[in-house]
């Protein structure tokens, strides 16, 4: 008979929490580093890894995860904003931090003060940042150039390299430490216009690099590859790679879908985060009983219904209502009714000996069983990062060695 799982954490409070496996995180970083540095490459210097820890490290806890990754040897960190970067500095992270979104005018002083490297995606930002560096009495303050090669989001166009080079020459307190671009569809591996987009972006990127070289500008560390490109496109690895969801144990959904299994076998990863909650109540309901808001679930048999701590306010996606499942005592229990902000209802009729206090795993690991967040995400038509980064800050994270 399956027994209820014992938790490695013990705390007083509302019983919904996340367990973050630092051992899995360490193994994933090591696996990614080895994967992009095959012995057959013969590189004089190994490729670096820039760990993406924006969005509170995809819900895992930005400062804690970044400090662990720094111990494990991450070369760089990537955040979305100056505020995220400053949070890491205050936590004691000393490795270089790239602010992927650049800066909004007025943030330059904070960037310089906290030694944060901004992505420059507009020519005029060089002058603003140079003034801040000069006022701080700093020289050779690092920046990275972001080139828009087809995402049509942030970044200088390849046709703007002359503007960038001219402005950089006037910015005596700055130095170009790296150059990068972001891929729009690296997970699409079909022979279609979208599938060919990555090759076109790479070609545009190196064309812009060639133009910078003609203008006397050295690109510095070049980086292109996001998670999908790390797994599937060695031609994008350049000098440094930027794993996001991959770092936390999740391959993206590739097109065609069968390629995912190929890359999961080549680059083996472990989910880092497990989201768990305890059952607050268990009751019996008769045939025809309605459960939850709007009575959207109706019992078709005499049923046992449990109330689980945790709702969409904690990162349990509302789309999982009447569609998702959780694991209890190694049995699968359907989520029934509409997901509330603070609780979820479950059909536990088929879970033997279910009891108040039992632990439900929403996604993650449960002993030898695995309930991957990427599978949960695909079941509701979203991506893994949407699912896991939505976990609210009111959910305590426990970092398991």
Protein Blocks (a to p, Z undefined) as FASTA:
>chain_A
ZZddddfbdcedddddddddfklmmmmmmmmmmmmmcfklopabdcdddddfehhinono
pklmmmmmmmnopabdcdfbfklmmmmmmnopabdcddfklpaehilmmmmmnopacddf
bfklmmmmmmmmmmnopahiacdddddfhlopadcdfklmmmmmmmmmmmmmbccfbdcd
ddfklmbccdcfklmmmmmmmmmmmmmmmmmmmnopaebjadfbdfklmmmmmmlnmmbc
cdfklmnopacddddfklmmmmmmmmccddfbdcddddfbdcdddehiaedehilaccfb
dcdddddehifknopafklgokbccdeehiacddedjddfkbccddfklmghiaehiacd
fbdcehjbccdfklmmmmnopafklmmmmpcfklccdddZZ
